[in-house]
Amino acid sequence: MNKTKETFLTAFTLFSLFFGAGNLILPPFLGYNSDNEWLLTTIGFSLSAVLIPIIGIYAHAKLQGTMIDFAKKISPAFSIAYCSIVYLISISIPSPRTASVTYEMAIAPYFDTSPLTTSIVYFALVFVFVINRSRIIDLVGKFLTPFILIILLSIIGVSLFSESTVGTNPSYKHPFSSGFLEGYQTFDAIAAVVVGAVIIISINTRSSASYSEKRKLISKAGILAGIGLLIIYAGLIYTGAMSASLFGNDPTRSALLNGIAKKTLGNAGNLLLSILVSLACFTTAVGIVTGTSDYVKKLYRNSDNAYYITAALGCILGILIGQYEVGFIIDVAIPALMFIYPITIVLIILNALPDKYTSNSVFKKVVGITILFSIPDFINALGFYKHISSWSQLIPLSQYQLGWVIPSLTVLIISNCVKKTAD
């Protein structure tokens, strides 16, 4: 396979990895609330939902290891704890959310069925596919992405040439940080850490290139995938901003995407998008439950019982949470994301940096300070901000719920300066 073809194939694989169906409901809603501030929101969203995940894949290419290796410089115990928390969050939030998105986009508009019934049927099917480990899901997932892309590009194209205009009354007080924090809800930085190793192994099996050549391949493919994601996300955010005056007050994320699709492509286009998004959501749920079950199986010395029990518990959890509205699940996710996402971002950046700047000691100090300064944002997300507001306001960027950024960067710089002086 020639290098150009290999690069584009890898780029499409990366694009498909991050282009989750559940993510599609986020950008239009951002645009709807941003109005004429949509560009600032897009930049913030793209940093956390595009740039950082792509850097995460590059970090995996540099490590040539597994998810466990991402935090191994801190300690084996911390690495296991971090991985376990990530899988617990994944099976508790994005997996159930796929059922909720499916209900709101493809079931509720056409059938008189309760969310609970939909969730039960949905995760019963997920359990069947997880237990049988069918490759049909992988094949379906690969074919769905191009079709969804065509529909989305059509929606964006029609919107750009419509007579609608962007509003001038943004709802967000801080558009940039609102976009950045909404990017947490894509779970793409976590996806980069969890699935990145699988992508690297896939490249290794079909390429005999050297280590440095593979890193170049990943870098070029990452840039191409990032450009594709940026175009889709920016287009959907702008489309949402142009549609603000066409919908009633406070539409749900799913209803907004459905409304935009219906307005631009008609009933047939909206129905097709709903079906494709639902199938893509289903493949995502199967992937999350399978991945979590595999992880627990390895912890328990390849026990098949551990795999089956985890799969069953994951699907039961999916039924219980998946019956709620998408907006509610997103709100519930905020505290967990405020804690785990800063740690994940810092681990990605540290692993991507040259080794001479990221010794074991630097890892421990930077991640430790990140955890410490993420606590106020975590407490704030739980609704207890009044108990800490007096002192947390002293932390730079805390008003944007990004209080961990400056302390982590400062510790990284100081730790390396001290190390250099000592040497």
C-alpha positions as CSV (number, residue, x, y, z in Angstrom):
1,M,0.0,0.0,0.0
2,N,1.5,3.4,-1.0
3,K,2.0,6.1,1.6
4,T,-0.7,8.4,0.4
5,K,-3.4,5.7,0.4
6,E,-2.2,4.5,3.9
7,T,-2.4,8.1,5.2
8,F,-6.0,8.6,3.9
9,L,-7.1,5.2,5.2
10,T,-5.7,6.0,8.6
11,A,-7.3,9.4,8.6
12,F,-10.7,8.0,7.8
13,T,-10.2,5.4,10.6
14,L,-9.4,8.2,13.1
15,F,-12.3,10.3,11.8
16,S,-14.7,7.3,12.3
17,L,-13.3,6.7,15.8
18,F,-14.2,10.3,17.0
19,F,-17.3,10.9,14.9
20,G,-19.8,9.4,17.2
21,A,-23.5,9.7,16.5
22,G,-24.3,11.0,20.0
23,N,-21.8,13.9,19.3
24,L,-24.0,15.2,16.5
25,I,-26.6,16.5,18.9
26,L,-24.0,18.7,20.6
27,P,-22.8,21.2,18.0
28,P,-26.2,22.5,16.7
29,F,-27.3,23.2,20.3
30,L,-24.0,25.1,20.9
31,G,-24.7,27.2,17.8
32,Y,-28.3,27.8,18.9
33,N,-27.2,29.3,22.2
34,S,-24.2,31.1,20.7
35,D,-25.8,33.2,18.0
36,N,-23.2,35.7,16.7
37,E,-20.6,34.4,19.2
38,W,-20.6,31.0,17.3
39,L,-17.0,31.3,16.2
40,L,-15.6,31.7,19.7
41,T,-17.8,28.7,20.8
42,T,-16.5,26.7,17.8
43,I,-12.8,27.4,18.7
44,G,-13.4,26.2,22.3
45,F,-15.3,23.1,21.2
46,S,-12.7,22.2,18.7
47,L,-9.9,22.4,21.2
48,S,-11.5,19.8,23.5
49,A,-13.4,17.7,20.9
50,V,-10.8,17.7,18.0
51,L,-7.3,18.9,18.9
52,I,-6.8,17.1,22.2
53,P,-8.2,13.7,21.0
54,I,-5.9,13.9,17.9
55,I,-3.0,14.6,20.2
56,G,-4.1,11.6,22.2
57,I,-3.7,9.4,19.2
58,Y,-0.3,10.9,18.6
59,A,0.6,10.1,22.2
60,H,-0.4,6.5,21.6
61,A,1.7,6.4,18.5
62,K,4.7,7.6,20.6
63,L,4.0,5.1,23.4
64,Q,3.2,2.1,21.2
65,G,1.5,0.6,24.3
66,T,-1.9,0.2,25.9
67,M,-4.3,2.4,27.9
68,I,-2.5,1.2,31.1
69,D,0.7,2.8,29.8
70,F,-0.8,6.3,29.8
71,A,-0.5,6.7,33.6
72,K,2.3,4.1,34.3
73,K,4.8,6.8,35.1
74,I,2.8,7.8,38.1
75,S,2.3,4.3,39.6
76,P,0.8,0.9,38.5
77,A,-1.9,1.4,41.2
78,F,-2.9,4.8,39.9
79,S,-2.9,3.5,36.4
80,I,-5.4,0.8,37.3
81,A,-7.5,3.2,39.3
82,Y,-7.6,5.7,36.4
83,C,-8.5,3.1,33.8
84,S,-11.2,1.6,36.0
85,I,-12.8,5.1,36.6
86,V,-12.7,5.8,32.8
87,Y,-14.5,2.5,32.0
88,L,-17.0,3.0,34.8
89,I,-17.9,6.5,33.5
90,S,-18.0,5.2,29.9
91,I,-20.5,2.4,30.7
92,S,-22.5,4.7,32.9
93,I,-22.9,7.8,30.7
94,P,-22.1,7.6,27.0
95,S,-23.4,4.1,26.6
96,P,-26.9,4.8,28.1
97,R,-27.0,8.1,26.3
98,T,-27.0,6.3,22.9
99,A,-30.3,4.7,23.9
100,S,-31.7,8.1,24.9
101,V,-30.6,9.7,21.6
102,T,-32.1,6.8,19.7
103,Y,-35.4,7.2,21.4
104,E,-35.6,11.0,21.0
105,M,-34.5,10.9,17.3
106,A,-35.9,7.7,15.9
107,I,-38.6,6.4,18.2
108,A,-40.6,9.2,19.9
109,P,-41.3,11.2,16.7
110,Y,-42.9,8.1,15.0
111,F,-44.0,5.6,17.6
112,D,-46.1,5.8,20.8
113,T,-43.6,3.8,22.9
114,S,-42.2,4.6,26.3
115,P,-38.5,5.4,26.9
116,L,-38.3,2.5,29.3
117,T,-39.6,0.0,26.8
118,T,-37.2,1.3,24.1
119,S,-34.3,1.2,26.6
120,I,-35.1,-2.4,27.5
121,V,-35.3,-3.6,23.9
122,Y,-32.2,-1.6,23.0
123,F,-29.9,-3.0,25.6
124,A,-31.3,-6.5,25.3
125,L,-30.1,-6.4,21.7
126,V,-26.8,-4.8,22.9
127,F,-26.3,-7.7,25.3
128,V,-26.9,-10.3,22.5
129,F,-24.3,-8.7,20.3
130,V,-21.8,-8.3,23.1
131,I,-22.0,-11.9,24.1
132,N,-21.7,-13.2,20.6
133,R,-19.0,-10.6,19.6
134,S,-20.3,-10.4,16.1
135,R,-18.2,-8.6,13.5
136,I,-21.3,-7.4,11.9
137,I,-21.3,-4.4,14.2
138,D,-17.8,-3.4,13.1
139,L,-18.8,-3.7,9.4
140,V,-22.0,-1.7,9.9
141,G,-20.1,1.0,11.8
142,K,-17.6,1.5,9.0
143,F,-20.4,1.8,6.4
144,L,-22.5,4.2,8.4
145,T,-20.1,7.0,8.7
146,P,-19.9,7.9,5.0
147,F,-23.7,8.0,4.8
148,I,-24.1,10.2,7.9
149,L,-21.4,12.5,6.5
150,I,-23.2,12.9,3.2
151,I,-26.5,13.9,5.0
152,L,-24.7,16.3,7.4
153,L,-22.8,18.0,4.6
154,S,-26.1,18.3,2.7
155,I,-27.7,19.9,5.8
156,I,-24.8,22.3,6.2
157,G,-24.7,23.1,2.5
158,V,-28.5,23.9,2.3
159,S,-28.3,26.0,5.5
160,L,-25.4,28.1,4.2
161,F,-27.5,29.1,1.2
162,S,-30.7,29.7,3.1
163,E,-32.1,33.1,3.9
164,S,-31.8,32.6,7.6
165,T,-29.4,34.9,9.6
166,V,-27.4,34.5,12.7
167,G,-29.1,36.0,15.8
168,T,-27.5,38.7,18.1
169,N,-28.6,37.5,21.5
170,P,-26.2,34.8,22.7
171,S,-27.2,32.8,25.8
172,Y,-23.7,31.9,26.8
173,K,-21.9,34.3,29.2
174,H,-18.5,32.8,28.2
175,P,-18.8,31.4,24.6
176,F,-15.2,30.0,24.4
177,S,-15.2,28.2,27.8
178,S,-18.8,27.0,27.1
179,G,-17.7,25.4,23.9
180,F,-14.6,23.9,25.5
181,L,-16.6,22.4,28.3
182,E,-19.3,21.1,26.0
183,G,-16.5,19.3,24.2
184,Y,-16.1,17.1,27.3
185,Q,-19.5,15.6,26.5
186,T,-18.1,14.1,23.3
187,F,-15.9,11.8,25.4
188,D,-13.4,11.9,22.5
189,A,-10.4,12.6,24.7
190,I,-11.3,9.5,26.7
191,A,-12.0,7.6,23.4
192,A,-8.4,8.5,22.3
193,V,-7.0,7.0,25.5
194,V,-9.2,3.9,25.4
195,V,-9.3,3.0,21.7
196,G,-6.0,4.7,20.6
197,A,-4.0,1.6,21.2
198,V,-6.3,-0.4,18.9
199,I,-5.7,2.0,16.1
200,I,-1.9,1.7,16.6
201,I,-2.1,-2.1,16.5
202,S,-4.2,-1.9,13.3
203,I,-1.5,0.3,11.7
204,N,1.2,-2.1,12.8
205,T,-0.5,-5.1,11.3
206,R,-0.8,-3.6,7.9
207,S,2.4,-1.5,7.8
208,S,6.1,-2.5,7.9
209,A,7.2,1.1,8.2
210,S,9.8,2.2,10.8
211,Y,8.8,3.7,14.1
212,S,9.6,7.3,12.9
213,E,7.6,6.7,9.7
214,K,4.6,5.5,11.6
215,R,4.7,8.6,13.8
216,K,4.8,10.8,10.6
217,L,1.9,8.7,9.2
218,I,-0.1,9.3,12.4
219,S,0.7,13.0,12.4
220,K,-0.5,13.5,8.8
221,A,-3.5,11.3,9.2
222,G,-4.4,13.1,12.5
223,I,-4.2,16.5,10.8
224,L,-6.5,15.3,8.0
225,A,-9.0,13.7,10.4
226,G,-8.9,16.9,12.5
227,I,-9.7,19.1,9.5
228,G,-12.7,16.8,8.6
229,L,-14.0,17.0,12.2
230,L,-13.5,20.7,12.3
231,I,-15.5,21.3,9.1
232,I,-18.4,19.2,10.3
233,Y,-18.5,20.6,13.9
234,A,-18.1,24.2,12.7
235,G,-20.7,23.7,10.0
236,L,-23.2,22.3,12.5
237,I,-22.5,25.0,15.1
238,Y,-23.1,27.7,12.4
239,T,-26.2,25.9,11.2
240,G,-27.5,25.9,14.8
241,A,-26.7,29.6,15.1
242,M,-28.7,30.3,11.9
243,S,-31.6,28.3,13.1
244,A,-32.0,30.0,16.5
245,S,-35.0,32.2,15.3
246,L,-36.8,29.2,13.7
247,F,-37.4,27.2,16.8
248,G,-39.2,27.8,20.0
249,N,-37.6,28.5,23.3
250,D,-35.3,25.8,24.8
251,P,-35.6,23.0,22.3
252,T,-33.8,19.7,23.3
253,R,-30.6,18.9,21.6
254,S,-32.2,16.0,19.7
255,A,-35.3,18.0,18.7
256,L,-33.1,20.8,17.4
257,L,-31.1,18.4,15.2
258,N,-34.3,16.7,14.0
259,G,-35.8,20.1,13.2
260,I,-32.8,21.3,11.3
261,A,-32.7,18.1,9.2
262,K,-36.4,18.3,8.5
263,K,-36.1,22.0,7.5
264,T,-33.2,21.4,5.1
265,L,-33.9,17.9,3.7
266,G,-37.6,17.4,4.3
267,N,-39.3,14.5,6.1
268,A,-37.5,11.8,4.1
269,G,-34.1,13.2,4.9
270,N,-34.9,13.6,8.5
271,L,-36.2,10.0,8.7
272,L,-33.0,8.6,7.0
273,L,-30.8,10.6,9.4
274,S,-32.7,9.3,12.4
275,I,-32.2,5.7,11.3
276,L,-28.5,6.1,10.5
277,V,-27.8,7.9,13.8
278,S,-29.7,5.2,15.7
279,L,-27.7,2.4,14.1
280,A,-24.4,4.3,14.8
281,C,-25.5,4.8,18.4
282,F,-26.1,1.1,18.7
283,T,-22.6,0.2,17.4
284,T,-21.2,2.7,19.9
285,A,-23.1,1.1,22.8
286,V,-21.9,-2.4,21.8
287,G,-18.3,-1.2,21.5
288,I,-18.4,0.4,25.0
289,V,-19.9,-2.5,26.8
290,T,-17.6,-5.0,25.0
291,G,-14.5,-2.9,25.8
292,T,-15.5,-2.5,29.4
293,S,-16.2,-6.3,29.7
294,D,-12.8,-7.1,28.1
295,Y,-11.1,-4.8,30.6
296,V,-12.7,-6.4,33.6
297,K,-12.0,-9.9,32.2
298,K,-8.3,-9.1,32.1
299,L,-8.3,-7.8,35.7
300,Y,-9.8,-11.1,36.7
301,R,-7.2,-13.3,34.9
302,N,-9.3,-13.7,31.7
303,S,-12.4,-15.0,33.5
304,D,-15.3,-15.5,31.1
305,N,-17.7,-15.1,34.1
306,A,-16.2,-11.7,34.7
307,Y,-16.9,-10.8,31.1
308,Y,-20.5,-12.0,31.1
309,I,-21.3,-10.4,34.5
310,T,-19.8,-7.0,33.4
311,A,-21.8,-7.1,30.2
312,A,-25.0,-7.9,32.0
313,L,-24.5,-5.2,34.6
314,G,-23.5,-2.7,31.9
315,C,-26.7,-3.4,30.0
316,I,-28.8,-3.2,33.2
317,L,-27.2,0.2,33.9
318,G,-27.9,1.2,30.4
319,I,-31.6,0.4,30.8
320,L,-31.9,2.3,34.0
321,I,-30.1,5.4,32.8
322,G,-31.0,5.2,29.1
323,Q,-34.7,5.8,29.8
324,Y,-34.0,9.4,30.8
325,E,-33.9,12.4,28.5
326,V,-30.6,13.2,26.7
327,G,-30.4,16.6,28.5
328,F,-30.7,15.0,31.9
329,I,-28.0,12.4,31.2
330,I,-25.7,15.2,29.9
331,D,-26.4,17.2,33.1
332,V,-25.7,14.2,35.3
333,A,-22.4,13.6,33.5
334,I,-21.0,17.1,34.2
335,P,-19.5,16.4,37.7
336,A,-17.8,13.2,36.6
337,L,-16.4,14.9,33.5
338,M,-15.2,17.9,35.5
339,F,-13.0,15.5,37.5
340,I,-11.8,12.9,35.0
341,Y,-11.4,15.1,31.9
342,P,-8.7,17.5,33.2
343,I,-6.7,14.4,34.3
344,T,-7.2,12.8,30.9
345,I,-6.2,16.0,29.0
346,V,-3.0,16.4,31.1
347,L,-2.1,12.7,30.6
348,I,-2.5,13.1,26.9
349,I,-0.3,16.2,26.8
350,L,2.4,14.8,29.0
351,N,2.6,11.6,27.0
352,A,2.8,13.6,23.7
353,L,5.6,15.8,25.0
354,P,9.3,14.7,24.5
355,D,10.5,12.3,27.3
356,K,13.1,14.7,28.5
357,Y,10.3,17.0,29.8
358,T,8.2,14.3,31.3
359,S,10.0,12.3,33.9
360,N,8.2,10.1,36.4
361,S,8.5,13.0,38.9
362,V,7.0,15.5,36.5
363,F,4.1,13.2,35.8
364,K,3.4,12.8,39.5
365,K,3.6,16.5,40.3
366,V,1.5,17.7,37.3
367,V,-1.2,15.1,37.6
368,G,-1.4,15.6,41.3
369,I,-1.9,19.3,41.0
370,T,-4.4,18.8,38.3
371,I,-6.5,16.5,40.6
372,L,-6.2,19.0,43.4
373,F,-7.3,22.0,41.3
374,S,-10.1,20.0,39.6
375,I,-11.8,19.5,42.9
376,P,-13.4,23.0,43.1
377,D,-14.9,22.6,39.6
378,F,-16.1,19.1,40.6
379,I,-17.8,20.5,43.8
380,N,-19.3,23.4,41.8
381,A,-20.8,20.9,39.3
382,L,-22.4,19.0,42.2
383,G,-24.1,22.3,43.3
384,F,-22.1,23.1,46.4
385,Y,-20.3,26.1,45.0
386,K,-21.4,28.4,47.8
387,H,-19.3,26.5,50.3
388,I,-16.0,27.1,48.4
389,S,-16.7,30.2,46.4
390,S,-14.8,32.5,48.7
391,W,-11.4,30.9,48.1
392,S,-11.9,29.2,44.7
393,Q,-12.4,32.6,43.1
394,L,-8.7,33.3,43.8
395,I,-7.7,30.5,41.3
396,P,-7.1,31.9,37.8
397,L,-9.7,30.8,35.2
398,S,-12.0,29.4,37.9
399,Q,-14.8,31.6,36.7
400,Y,-14.7,29.6,33.5
401,Q,-14.5,26.2,35.3
402,L,-10.9,25.8,34.1
403,G,-9.2,26.4,37.4
404,W,-6.8,23.5,36.8
405,V,-5.1,24.8,33.7
406,I,-2.8,27.5,35.0
407,P,-1.6,25.5,38.1
408,S,-0.9,22.4,36.0
409,L,1.0,24.4,33.4
410,T,3.0,26.3,36.1
411,V,4.0,23.1,37.8
412,L,5.1,21.5,34.5
413,I,7.3,24.5,33.7
414,I,8.8,24.9,37.2
415,S,9.4,21.1,37.6
416,N,11.5,21.1,34.4
417,C,13.3,24.3,35.3
418,V,14.3,22.9,38.7
419,K,15.4,19.7,37.1
420,K,17.5,21.5,34.5
421,T,19.1,23.6,37.3
422,A,19.9,20.5,39.3
423,D,21.4,18.8,36.2
